[in-house]
Amino acid sequence: MKRSVCLYGRRASGLICLLGIVFLSACASVPEAGSYDRPVTHTLTDTEDTALARTIGRAFPEQLAAGEESGFYPLDDGMKAFVARMALVDVAEVSVDVQYYIWHPDTSGTLLAGKLLDAADRGVRVRLLLDDLDTAGKDTFLVQLDAHPNIEVRLYNPFAYRGSRGVGFAGDLKRLNHRMHNKSLTVDNQAAIVGGRNIGNEYFDAVAHTAFADLDVLAIGPVVPRVSGMFDQYWNSEVAVPVGVVVTGVDISPSNLAEARGNFQARIDSAWQSDYVKAVQASKVLDELRFANLGIAWGRAQLLYDDPEKLLHPEITGETHLAPQLLPVVAGASQRVAVVSPYFVPGEATVELFRELVARGVEVSILTNSLAANDVGVVHAGYMRYRKALLEGGVHLYEYKPEPTQVSRNKNWTGSSSASLHAKTLGADGRHVFVGSFNLDPRSVALNTEMGVMIENPVLASGLHEGFHRLARNQAYRVELVDGQLRWTEILAGGELRTYDVEPQTTLWQRFVARTLSIIVPESML
């Protein structure tokens, strides 16, 4: 009896403690914009004489002289995407502007952070804008990084409560449910990488639990200053708060910073000795990414992005939201539309748009994650609601398998044991290609900020179409309706077909949870 009373007391005190934390998080608030120093800074444009500018100019003199088209190189391989970022930062002379949703402190994240520090040591101005959702546990490191005289770190829509993000959400869900999903890295206002990848091993074919199939583009030409201009808007927005305003109490004395730098350098040195780096060095990636060797595709390009203060604009319009800017290209297609979206919850209006396109003879194909490959099960639950309507409307539907297409680079290094689709791209009529961070789901449309480039180039558009169908054949299940029931078909190595009457490679429990969530979760929460 005495023991049970003691246990009850512990549970009660724990509950009281938890409620107290939630209450304190609700009372915490981010200081108002006018109450702290937040200098307005802009892109450094005097970069025509940098080594990067000269290299690009020598490689593509005629195209750059015309000044109307931008150049793009698809980074559809994780190692290439990693090396491209490292190489650009390595040659920076004036500025590096970096904007990401996630930055993991693993091998790839540590090495790239080390490159940013090296650039700052050379006198390069580094502006680092991170969404605050993924910074839990990294406050001390970010403040120490910010203490470098050439580095400034800002957090998008920061959490006032610096403990558990879950507790923070409980105290301020309406505001904190809006996140910055943008991904860009721009060097010397001369070259930029934009697309779907965050910073972490799973995005770069390094060792991780899951390998993400993803896509970025390396961009040069007139679109790059537009990326810089977008970054300036986000950087100078009231939603982007200096890290030192929300993170206090970190010792940044010279002795402490010296010790922290030494510890971090040891992590960098260890990362350079990793099997992943050895695999990169053993590959042909370094030679393939020399500008003189790149098969750059040139075309007119639009930079599409959400207003950085999108959370203050609930009405979805082309002035403040990316989604309406995409609509004309899709709705105006006359031949074919291909959509790759790992998190795909189209909604009734988009389903109807696709059905109308099919009705007038446009081939519409969608590739998204299968239940087994989806790393966000609740999103799959939302997508399930629309499968039959899409198929009944004549849409070709494919679901990505969870097996990686390539699991090893050399005998010392193996990649991930499972795969998930993460690329976000769209093609129309063999002419337009969109590459960016935008998922076709309610969160990307209305809640998170997103960005991407719409490129007009038949070579890239054809490449997207071919790549789509290659993935659909080799790495996806074809979903069809047979007698009113869903059926999944895959093509095996020998060319024979295998069919499934339930979602492949899933358990009864996974399917039960997905169906239940599909019934009860409001679409506004996806």
C-alpha positions in Angstrom: 0.0 0.0 0.0 2.8 2.4 0.9 4.6 1.6 -2.4 1.5 2.3 -4.5 1.1 5.7 -2.8 4.7 6.5 -3.5 4.3 5.6 -7.2 1.2 7.7 -7.4 3.1 10.6 -5.9 5.8 10.3 -8.4 3.4 10.2 -11.3 1.5 13.2 -10.0 4.6 15.2 -9.4 5.8 14.3 -12.9 2.6 15.5 -14.4 2.7 18.7 -12.4 6.3 19.3 -13.5 5.3 18.7 -17.2 2.3 21.0 -16.9 4.6 23.6 -15.3 7.1 23.4 -18.3 4.2 23.7 -20.8 2.9 26.7 -18.8 6.4 28.3 -18.8 6.8 27.7 -22.5 3.5 29.4 -23.2 4.6 32.4 -21.2 7.9 32.6 -22.9 8.1 34.9 -25.9 10.6 36.0 -28.5 11.6 39.7 -28.0 9.9 42.1 -30.4 11.9 43.2 -33.4 12.5 46.7 -32.3 13.9 45.7 -28.9 17.2 44.3 -30.1 19.9 45.1 -32.6 19.3 43.4 -36.0 21.4 45.1 -38.6 20.0 45.1 -42.2 22.6 43.7 -44.6 22.4 42.9 -48.3 24.1 40.9 -50.9 27.7 41.9 -51.7 27.6 42.5 -55.5 31.1 43.6 -56.3 32.2 40.0 -57.1 33.0 40.2 -60.9 36.7 39.8 -60.2 36.5 36.8 -58.0 38.1 33.5 -59.0 34.6 31.9 -59.2 33.4 34.7 -61.6 36.4 34.4 -63.8 36.2 30.6 -63.9 32.5 30.7 -64.9 33.2 33.5 -67.4 36.0 31.5 -69.2 33.8 28.4 -69.4 30.7 30.1 -70.8 31.6 33.5 -72.3 28.9 33.6 -75.1 26.0 32.5 -72.9 26.8 34.9 -70.1 27.4 37.8 -72.6 23.9 37.3 -73.9 22.6 37.9 -70.3 19.1 36.5 -70.9 19.5 32.8 -69.9 20.7 31.1 -66.8 22.7 27.9 -66.7 21.8 24.8 -64.7 23.5 21.5 -63.9 21.3 18.8 -62.2 22.7 17.3 -59.0 20.8 14.0 -59.0 23.6 12.1 -57.2 24.2 12.6 -53.5 27.9 12.6 -53.6 27.9 15.2 -56.4 25.5 17.3 -54.4 27.9 17.2 -51.4 31.1 17.9 -53.3 29.5 20.7 -55.2 28.6 22.5 -52.0 32.0 21.9 -50.5 33.8 23.1 -53.6 31.8 26.3 -53.9 32.4 27.3 -50.3 36.1 26.3 -50.7 36.6 28.9 -53.5 34.5 31.7 -51.9 36.3 35.0 -51.7 33.6 37.6 -50.8 30.4 36.0 -49.4 28.5 32.8 -48.6 24.7 33.0 -48.0 23.2 29.8 -46.6 19.5 28.9 -46.0 18.4 25.5 -44.8 15.5 23.7 -43.0 17.7 21.0 -41.5 21.5 20.8 -40.8 22.6 17.6 -39.0 25.9 17.5 -37.0 27.0 14.2 -38.8 29.9 13.6 -41.2 28.6 15.8 -44.1 27.2 18.5 -41.8 30.4 18.7 -39.8 32.5 19.0 -42.9 30.4 21.6 -44.5 30.3 23.7 -41.3 34.1 23.4 -41.2 34.2 24.8 -44.7 32.1 27.8 -43.6 34.5 28.4 -40.8 37.5 28.2 -43.1 35.9 30.7 -45.5 35.2 33.1 -42.6 38.8 32.7 -41.5 39.8 33.9 -45.0 37.7 37.0 -44.6 34.6 35.8 -46.4 31.3 37.1 -45.0 29.0 34.2 -44.0 25.3 34.6 -43.4 23.7 31.4 -42.1 19.8 31.3 -41.8 18.4 28.2 -40.3 14.9 27.2 -39.5 14.7 26.8 -35.7 12.8 23.5 -35.7 16.0 21.4 -36.1 18.3 23.4 -33.9 17.4 21.7 -30.6 20.6 20.8 -28.8 22.7 23.0 -31.1 22.3 26.4 -29.3 25.7 26.5 -27.9 27.4 25.6 -31.1 25.4 28.2 -33.1 26.2 31.0 -30.7 29.9 30.1 -30.8 29.7 30.1 -34.6 28.0 33.4 -34.5 30.8 34.8 -32.4 33.2 34.6 -35.3 33.6 38.2 -36.6 32.8 37.1 -40.2 29.8 34.8 -39.4 26.3 35.8 -38.5 23.6 33.2 -37.6 19.9 33.9 -37.6 17.0 31.6 -36.8 13.7 31.6 -38.6 10.6 31.9 -36.5 12.5 30.8 -33.3 11.2 29.0 -30.3 11.2 31.1 -27.2 11.4 28.0 -25.0 14.8 26.4 -25.8 14.0 23.0 -24.4 11.9 20.3 -26.1 10.4 21.4 -29.4 7.3 19.4 -28.6 6.8 21.5 -25.4 7.4 24.7 -27.4 4.7 23.7 -29.9 2.3 23.1 -27.0 2.8 26.6 -25.8 2.7 28.5 -29.2 1.3 26.1 -31.9 -0.3 28.7 -34.1 2.9 30.6 -34.7 5.4 27.8 -34.5 3.5 25.6 -37.0 4.9 27.8 -39.8 8.4 26.7 -40.7 11.0 27.8 -43.3 11.5 24.8 -45.7 13.7 26.7 -48.2 17.1 25.3 -49.2 19.8 27.4 -50.9 23.5 28.1 -50.9 25.0 31.0 -52.8 28.6 31.9 -53.2 30.0 35.3 -54.2 26.7 36.1 -55.9 28.0 34.0 -58.8 26.7 30.5 -58.3 23.9 28.9 -56.2 22.6 25.5 -55.4 18.9 25.2 -54.9 16.6 22.2 -54.6 15.3 19.6 -52.2 18.3 18.6 -50.1 18.9 19.6 -46.5 22.3 19.1 -45.0 22.9 15.6 -43.6 24.2 12.2 -44.5 20.9 10.9 -45.7 20.8 13.5 -48.4 24.3 12.9 -49.7 24.5 9.1 -50.1 26.5 8.8 -46.9 25.9 6.3 -44.2 22.4 6.8 -42.7 19.4 4.8 -41.7 17.6 6.0 -44.8 18.9 7.2 -48.2 16.9 10.0 -49.7 16.5 10.1 -53.5 16.8 13.8 -54.1 17.5 16.6 -56.6 19.2 20.0 -56.6 20.5 22.2 -59.4 23.7 24.1 -59.6 22.8 27.5 -61.1 24.8 30.3 -62.7 23.9 33.4 -64.6 21.1 35.9 -64.0 19.0 33.7 -61.7 21.8 33.8 -59.1 21.3 37.5 -58.1 17.6 36.7 -57.8 18.4 33.9 -55.3 20.6 36.5 -53.5 17.7 38.9 -53.5 15.3 36.3 -52.1 17.9 35.5 -49.3 18.1 39.2 -48.4 14.3 39.4 -48.0 14.4 36.4 -45.6 17.5 37.6 -43.8 16.1 41.1 -43.1 12.6 39.9 -42.3 11.4 40.3 -38.7 10.8 36.6 -38.7 14.6 36.0 -38.9 16.0 36.6 -35.4 19.8 36.7 -34.5 20.7 33.6 -32.6 22.1 35.6 -29.6 18.7 37.2 -29.0 16.9 33.9 -28.3 19.9 31.9 -26.9 21.5 33.6 -23.9 24.0 32.6 -21.2 26.6 30.9 -23.5 30.2 31.6 -22.6 31.9 33.2 -25.6 35.0 34.4 -23.8 38.2 34.0 -25.9 39.4 31.0 -23.9 36.1 29.2 -24.1 35.8 29.9 -27.9 39.4 28.6 -28.4 38.5 25.4 -26.6 35.3 25.0 -28.6 37.2 25.6 -31.8 39.7 23.0 -30.9 37.1 20.4 -30.1 35.2 21.1 -33.3 38.4 20.9 -35.3 39.0 17.4 -33.8 35.5 16.4 -35.1 36.4 17.8 -38.5 39.6 15.9 -38.6 37.8 12.7 -37.7 35.2 13.3 -40.4 37.9 13.8 -43.0 39.1 10.3 -42.2 35.7 8.7 -42.6 34.9 6.0 -45.1 32.5 8.4 -46.8 35.3 10.8 -47.7 37.4 8.0 -48.9 34.6 6.9 -51.1 34.2 10.4 -52.5 38.0 10.6 -53.2 37.9 7.2 -54.9 35.0 8.2 -57.2 35.1 10.4 -60.3 33.0 13.1 -58.8 35.8 15.6 -58.2 36.7 15.6 -61.9 33.1 15.5 -63.1 32.3 18.7 -61.3 34.9 21.0 -62.9 33.1 23.8 -64.6 34.9 23.0 -67.9 33.4 19.5 -67.8 29.9 20.4 -66.9 27.1 19.9 -69.4 25.3 23.1 -68.4 21.8 23.5 -69.8 20.8 27.1 -70.5 17.3 28.6 -70.4 15.1 31.3 -69.1 14.3 30.8 -65.5 12.0 32.2 -62.9 12.8 32.1 -59.2 9.5 31.2 -57.3 9.3 31.6 -53.5 6.9 32.4 -50.7 6.9 35.7 -48.8 9.2 35.2 -45.8 6.3 36.5 -43.6 3.8 34.1 -45.2 2.5 33.2 -41.7 1.0 36.8 -41.6 -0.8 36.2 -44.9 -3.5 33.5 -44.5 -5.1 34.3 -47.9 -3.3 32.3 -50.7 -2.3 34.7 -53.5 0.4 34.9 -56.1 1.9 37.9 -54.3 2.7 36.0 -51.1 2.5 32.3 -52.0 4.5 30.1 -54.3 1.7 27.6 -55.2 -0.4 30.0 -57.3 2.8 30.9 -59.2 3.2 27.2 -60.3 -0.4 26.8 -61.4 -0.2 28.5 -64.9 2.5 26.0 -66.1 0.6 23.0 -64.9 -2.9 24.2 -66.0 -1.5 25.3 -69.4 0.0 21.9 -70.3 -1.1 20.4 -73.6 0.9 17.1 -73.8 2.1 15.8 -70.4 2.7 16.7 -66.8 5.0 14.8 -64.5 5.0 15.5 -60.7 7.5 14.1 -58.2 6.5 14.9 -54.7 7.5 12.7 -51.7 4.7 14.2 -49.5 1.7 14.3 -51.8 -1.7 15.3 -50.5 -3.3 17.0 -53.5 -6.7 18.1 -52.1 -9.9 18.2 -54.1 -9.0 21.2 -56.3 -5.8 19.7 -57.5 -7.4 16.3 -58.1 -10.0 18.0 -60.2 -7.3 19.9 -62.1 -5.5 16.7 -63.0 -8.8 15.1 -64.1 -9.5 18.0 -66.4 -6.0 17.8 -67.9 -6.5 14.1 -68.6 -9.9 14.8 -70.1 -8.4 17.1 -72.7 -5.7 14.6 -73.6 -2.8 15.5 -71.3 -0.8 12.6 -69.8 -0.5 13.2 -66.0 1.9 11.0 -64.0 2.6 11.2 -60.3 5.5 9.7 -58.3 5.3 9.7 -54.5 6.4 7.6 -51.6 4.8 4.2 -50.9 3.7 3.6 -47.3 6.8 1.5 -46.8 9.1 4.2 -48.0 7.4 7.2 -46.5 9.2 8.7 -43.4 6.1 10.7 -42.4 3.2 8.2 -42.1 0.6 10.8 -41.4 1.2 12.4 -44.8 0.7 9.1 -46.5 -2.6 8.8 -44.6 -3.7 12.1 -46.2 -2.6 10.9 -49.6 -4.6 7.7 -49.3 -7.8 9.7 -49.5 -7.2 10.7 -53.1 -5.7 7.6 -54.7 -8.9 6.2 -56.1 -10.1 9.6 -57.4 -6.8 10.2 -59.2 -6.9 6.7 -60.8 -10.5 7.0 -61.8 -9.6 10.3 -63.4 -6.9 8.6 -65.6 -3.8 9.8 -63.7 -0.8 7.4 -63.8 0.2 6.8 -60.2 3.5 5.4 -59.0 4.8 4.8 -55.4 8.5 4.7 -54.6 10.0 1.5 -53.2 12.0 1.5 -49.9 15.0 -0.3 -51.4 18.0 1.9 -52.4 19.1 1.6 -56.0 22.7 1.5 -55.0 24.0 0.6 -51.6 27.8 0.6 -51.9 30.6 2.7 -53.3 33.6 0.7 -52.4 34.5 -2.3 -50.2 34.9 -0.1 -47.0 31.8 1.9 -47.3 28.1 1.0 -47.7 25.2 3.3 -47.9 21.8 3.1 -46.3 19.7 0.1 -45.8 16.4 1.7 -46.9 15.3 4.4 -49.3 12.8 7.2 -49.4 11.9 9.7 -52.1 12.7 13.3 -51.2 13.1 15.1 -54.6 10.5 17.7 -55.4 10.2 18.4 -59.1 7.6 19.0 -61.8 7.7 19.0 -65.6 5.3 20.1 -68.3 5.2 19.5 -72.1 8.9 18.7 -72.4 9.7 22.4 -71.9 9.3 23.5 -68.3 11.0 22.0 -65.2 10.5 23.1 -61.6 13.1 22.1 -59.0 12.8 23.2 -55.4 11.6 22.5 -51.9 7.9 22.6 -52.6 5.8 19.5 -51.9 2.3 19.2 -53.3 0.6 19.1 -49.9 -1.3 21.5 -47.6 1.8 22.3 -45.5 3.9 23.5 -48.5 0.9 25.4 -49.9 -0.3 27.3 -46.8 2.1 26.8 -43.8 5.8 26.4 -44.6 7.8 28.8 -46.8 9.2 27.2 -50.0 11.3 28.1 -53.0 12.4 26.8 -56.3 13.3 27.6 -59.9 11.1 27.1 -63.0 13.4 26.5 -65.9 12.5 26.6 -69.6 14.8 24.1 -71.3 13.8 21.1 -73.5 16.9 19.1 -72.6 16.3 19.3 -68.8 12.6 18.7 -69.4 13.2 15.6 -71.5 15.7 14.4 -68.9 13.1 14.8 -66.2 10.6 12.8 -68.2 13.1 10.0 -68.9 14.3 10.0 -65.3 10.7 9.8 -64.1 9.9 6.8 -66.2 13.2 5.1 -65.3 12.4 5.5 -61.6 8.8 4.4 -62.2 10.0 1.2 -63.9 12.9 0.3 -61.7 12.2 1.8 -58.3 8.4 2.1 -58.0 5.2 0.3 -57.9 2.5 1.1 -60.5 -0.8 1.6 -58.7 -3.9 0.7 -60.6 -7.6 0.1 -60.0 -8.8 -3.4 -60.8 -12.5 -4.1 -60.3 -12.6 -1.1 -58.1 -9.8 -2.2 -55.8 -6.2 -0.9 -55.6 -3.5 -3.1 -57.0 0.3 -2.6 -56.9 2.6 -4.0 -59.6 6.4 -4.0 -59.8 8.7 -5.1 -62.6 11.3 -7.6 -61.3 14.9 -7.9 -62.5 14.0 -10.5 -65.1 11.2 -8.4 -66.5 8.4 -10.5 -65.0 5.6 -8.7 -63.1 4.6 -9.2 -59.4 1.3 -7.8 -58.1 0.1 -7.0 -54.6 -3.5 -6.6 -53.3 -2.3 -4.7 -50.2 0.4 -2.0 -49.8 3.7 -3.8 -50.5 6.3 -4.4 -47.8 4.0 -3.3 -45.0 2.6 -5.0 -41.9 -1.0 -5.3 -41.0 -0.4 -2.8 -38.2 1.2 -0.2 -40.5 -1.8 -0.4 -42.8 -4.3 -0.2 -39.9 -2.6 2.9 -38.5 -2.5 4.6 -41.9 -6.2 3.9 -42.5 -7.1 5.1 -39.1 -5.1 8.3 -39.4 -6.6 8.8 -42.9 -10.1 8.9 -41.3 -9.4 11.0 -38.2 -6.6 13.5 -39.1 -7.8 16.9 -40.4 -6.1 17.9 -43.7 -5.1 21.2 -42.2 -2.8 19.3 -39.8 -0.8 17.6 -42.7 
